Amino acid sequence: METHTFYKYQGAGNDFIIFDNRNELFDRANVDLVRKLCDRRFGIGADGLMLLQDVEGHDFEMIYYNADGHEGSMCGNGGRCIVAFAQDLGITGSQTDFLAADGVHHARIHANNVGWISLQMIDVDAVQQDGEAYILNTGSPHYIKIVQHLDTFAVFEEGRKVRYNDTYRDEGINVNFVQAENGGYYVRTYERGVEDETLACGTGATAVALAMAWRQGEDGEFETPIRVAGGKLTIRFSKAGDHFTNVFLEGPAEFVFKGEISW
């Protein structure tokens, strides 16, 4: 067995294990290892795991795994956390660009707001509807439905029904339930790969802000506050018809602890 150093970060309650894998010693194909490390009873415990790696042309590459052990699509809260990690390692300064599963992302760490990071997300060119729900991809696929009494809503049960129905079972989809409040939105999310409700979902919060703007039909510059169980996020973007550009997910990213584990 060998001892490996890991780092734990969280963004609005969405927590991640991160390894500095610039030496490429972590076995990316070891699904069982990732699943065990993310297990909250038999491992370190986290919603996901990330590897920071070298890549030509960018400051670093982000490799993201869901808690089920499989490599996943883009994770917005994870993206902010790995930006904070890269700065803590001395790889980057207050601004960076890095490569993720859905392409290149730019990010900025705010000097006047400790732990607050702006992360540019991909442009979105289409919002679809499934009955009363809205479907779009913000780096990961999302299903968005407006509900009432969200505090007591059965997010796990209802989210699981959608995630495993005939339409979405094969690829999987993240399921977001939304309620308007105070000029913004309250969001609870059932995440595929975690297969449970999480305290926050960055790509989900982004998808909600865009879908609600699309629903209202107005174009322009938007700044949408989102409340999640783990804290608060802000989504900024430009809208022109069905096209969303200059999309930024803003929120906290904090170091939790550093440790060692052997396998």
MISEVEX-292444 format. One line per 2 residues: number of its first residue (from 0); for each residue x, y, z of C-alpha. Coordinates in Angstrom, 2 decimals. Layout:
// residues N
NUM	X Y Z; ...
//
This chain:
// residues 263
0	0.00 0.00 0.00; 1.09 3.58 -0.67
2	0.12 6.75 1.16; -1.51 9.54 -0.87
4	-2.21 13.15 0.10; -5.71 14.44 -0.57
6	-7.49 17.77 -0.07; -11.11 18.45 0.79
8	-12.91 21.55 -0.53; -16.54 22.63 -0.54
10	-18.57 25.13 -2.53; -21.98 26.04 -1.05
12	-22.03 22.66 0.69; -21.14 20.66 -2.43
14	-18.00 18.84 -1.22; -15.12 17.33 -3.14
16	-11.97 15.28 -2.68; -9.11 16.69 -4.79
18	-5.77 15.12 -5.72; -2.82 16.92 -7.28
20	-2.31 14.45 -10.11; 0.37 16.28 -12.07
22	2.52 13.19 -11.56; -0.32 11.11 -13.13
24	-0.04 8.39 -10.47; -3.79 8.22 -9.82
26	-5.40 5.39 -11.79; -8.18 7.16 -13.69
28	-9.82 3.83 -14.62; -10.22 2.62 -11.02
30	-13.96 3.09 -10.54; -14.05 1.10 -7.30
32	-11.33 3.28 -5.72; -13.12 6.53 -6.54
34	-16.42 5.14 -5.27; -14.78 4.00 -2.01
36	-13.01 7.34 -1.45; -16.30 9.21 -1.91
38	-18.23 6.87 0.39; -19.28 8.73 3.54
40	-19.03 5.65 5.75; -16.12 3.64 4.37
42	-14.04 6.40 2.75; -13.28 10.10 3.03
44	-16.77 11.10 1.95; -17.72 13.56 -0.80
46	-20.21 14.38 -3.56; -17.39 13.92 -6.09
48	-13.66 13.59 -6.66; -11.39 15.71 -8.86
50	-7.89 15.38 -10.27; -5.81 18.44 -11.12
52	-3.51 17.61 -14.05; -1.10 19.35 -16.39
54	-2.37 20.10 -19.89; -0.74 21.96 -22.75
56	-2.05 25.44 -23.46; -3.90 25.97 -20.18
58	-3.09 26.37 -16.49; -4.40 22.90 -15.65
60	-6.98 20.25 -16.49; -9.90 19.31 -14.26
62	-10.93 15.64 -14.27; -14.22 15.16 -12.45
64	-15.73 11.96 -11.03; -19.20 11.48 -9.64
66	-19.52 9.72 -6.30; -20.51 6.54 -8.17
68	-16.89 6.30 -9.37; -17.40 7.21 -13.01
70	-15.96 10.24 -14.79; -18.67 12.85 -15.07
72	-19.52 15.95 -17.04; -18.88 19.52 -15.86
74	-19.41 20.37 -12.20; -19.77 24.09 -11.50
76	-19.18 24.05 -7.75; -16.30 21.64 -8.33
78	-14.88 24.02 -10.92; -14.75 26.84 -8.39
80	-13.18 24.55 -5.79; -10.43 23.34 -8.10
82	-9.67 26.98 -9.02; -9.18 27.73 -5.31
84	-7.03 24.59 -5.01; -4.85 25.63 -7.95
86	-4.24 29.02 -6.35; -3.45 27.38 -3.01
88	-0.87 25.19 -4.79; 0.69 28.31 -6.35
90	-0.14 27.16 -9.88; -2.27 30.21 -10.67
92	-2.95 33.70 -9.40; -6.31 35.42 -9.10
94	-7.23 34.61 -12.71; -6.95 31.34 -14.59
96	-8.16 29.34 -17.53; -8.43 25.56 -17.37
98	-9.71 22.64 -19.39; -12.72 20.59 -18.25
100	-14.97 17.94 -19.78; -17.04 20.55 -21.64
102	-14.15 22.75 -22.81; -12.17 25.74 -21.57
104	-13.28 27.75 -18.56; -12.06 31.12 -17.31
106	-12.26 32.02 -13.64; -11.45 34.90 -11.32
108	-10.94 34.89 -7.55; -12.30 38.09 -6.03
110	-9.71 39.91 -3.92; -12.33 41.93 -2.01
112	-14.54 38.93 -1.19; -12.52 36.08 0.33
114	-13.43 32.69 -1.10; -15.77 34.13 -3.77
116	-15.03 32.92 -7.31; -16.52 33.79 -10.69
118	-16.46 30.85 -13.10; -17.38 31.25 -16.75
120	-19.71 28.51 -17.97; -20.40 27.36 -21.53
122	-22.74 29.27 -23.84; -26.22 27.77 -24.14
124	-28.13 27.82 -27.42; -31.28 25.87 -26.68
126	-33.93 25.43 -24.01; -36.47 22.67 -24.56
128	-39.64 21.71 -22.74; -40.86 18.39 -21.39
130	-44.43 19.10 -20.38; -44.18 21.84 -17.75
132	-40.45 21.23 -17.20; -37.48 22.86 -18.94
134	-34.47 20.96 -20.32; -31.03 22.41 -21.07
136	-27.35 21.59 -20.85; -25.02 23.92 -18.95
138	-22.06 21.52 -19.06; -24.31 18.83 -17.57
140	-27.92 18.02 -18.55; -30.67 19.47 -16.36
142	-34.40 19.08 -15.87; -36.10 22.05 -14.18
144	-39.59 22.13 -12.72; -41.34 24.89 -10.79
146	-43.04 23.64 -7.62; -44.74 25.04 -4.54
148	-43.72 24.51 -0.90; -40.19 23.49 -1.87
150	-39.02 23.24 1.75; -41.23 20.18 2.28
152	-41.17 18.85 -1.30; -40.11 15.20 -1.74
154	-36.98 16.00 -3.79; -35.37 12.56 -3.50
156	-38.48 10.58 -4.44; -39.70 12.89 -7.22
158	-36.20 13.54 -8.55; -35.45 9.85 -8.73
160	-38.65 9.22 -10.70; -37.57 11.69 -13.38
162	-33.91 10.62 -13.45; -34.89 6.95 -14.02
164	-37.92 7.38 -16.29; -37.86 6.02 -19.85
166	-36.72 9.34 -21.34; -33.67 9.98 -19.15
168	-32.69 6.60 -17.70; -29.83 5.81 -20.10
170	-27.91 9.11 -20.08; -29.21 10.32 -16.76
172	-30.23 13.86 -15.93; -29.98 16.17 -12.94
174	-33.40 17.14 -11.61; -33.96 20.63 -10.19
176	-37.06 21.82 -8.35; -37.53 25.59 -8.20
178	-39.50 28.17 -6.28; -39.34 31.93 -6.88
180	-38.32 34.10 -3.93; -37.06 37.64 -3.28
182	-36.24 38.46 -6.89; -34.40 35.17 -7.35
184	-34.97 31.47 -6.87; -34.73 28.74 -4.25
186	-33.43 25.49 -5.77; -33.14 21.89 -4.61
188	-31.43 19.32 -6.83; -31.33 15.54 -7.20
190	-27.95 14.80 -8.83; -27.23 11.86 -11.09
192	-24.00 10.08 -10.15; -24.56 10.99 -6.52
194	-28.10 9.59 -6.81; -29.33 11.78 -4.01
196	-30.11 15.38 -3.18; -27.00 17.53 -2.72
198	-26.66 20.79 -0.80; -25.88 22.63 -4.05
200	-25.42 22.06 -7.77; -23.58 24.75 -9.73
202	-24.56 23.70 -13.24; -28.09 23.24 -11.89
204	-28.26 26.74 -10.42; -26.98 28.06 -13.74
206	-29.58 26.06 -15.66; -32.38 27.37 -13.43
208	-31.39 31.01 -13.94; -31.24 30.58 -17.73
210	-34.46 28.58 -17.95; -36.42 31.12 -15.88
212	-35.13 33.98 -18.07; -36.12 32.01 -21.18
214	-39.57 31.44 -19.67; -40.03 35.17 -19.09
216	-38.97 35.94 -22.66; -37.06 39.19 -22.11
218	-33.57 39.80 -23.53; -30.75 41.68 -21.87
220	-28.18 41.39 -19.08; -29.20 39.37 -16.04
222	-27.95 38.89 -12.48; -29.95 36.15 -10.75
224	-29.54 35.23 -7.07; -29.98 31.53 -6.30
226	-30.45 30.10 -2.81; -29.54 26.47 -2.20
228	-29.44 24.42 0.99; -25.69 25.02 1.31
230	-25.66 28.77 0.74; -26.08 31.38 -1.97
232	-24.93 31.61 -5.59; -25.22 34.30 -8.26
234	-25.66 33.68 -11.99; -24.77 36.45 -14.47
236	-25.44 36.16 -18.20; -26.53 37.82 -21.43
238	-29.66 36.63 -23.25; -30.65 37.18 -26.86
240	-33.59 35.00 -27.84; -32.62 31.38 -27.25
242	-28.92 32.24 -26.94; -27.14 32.72 -23.63
244	-23.58 34.05 -23.54; -21.14 35.48 -20.97
246	-22.56 33.03 -18.45; -20.87 33.20 -15.03
248	-21.50 31.09 -11.96; -20.39 32.98 -8.84
250	-20.12 31.60 -5.35; -17.89 30.44 -2.50
252	-15.13 27.84 -2.58; -13.41 26.92 0.67
254	-10.62 24.62 1.81; -11.89 22.18 4.47
256	-8.97 19.95 5.38; -5.93 18.03 4.12
258	-5.21 14.40 4.90; -3.50 11.20 3.90
260	-5.03 7.89 2.86; -3.47 4.59 1.80
262	-4.47 2.07 -0.82
//
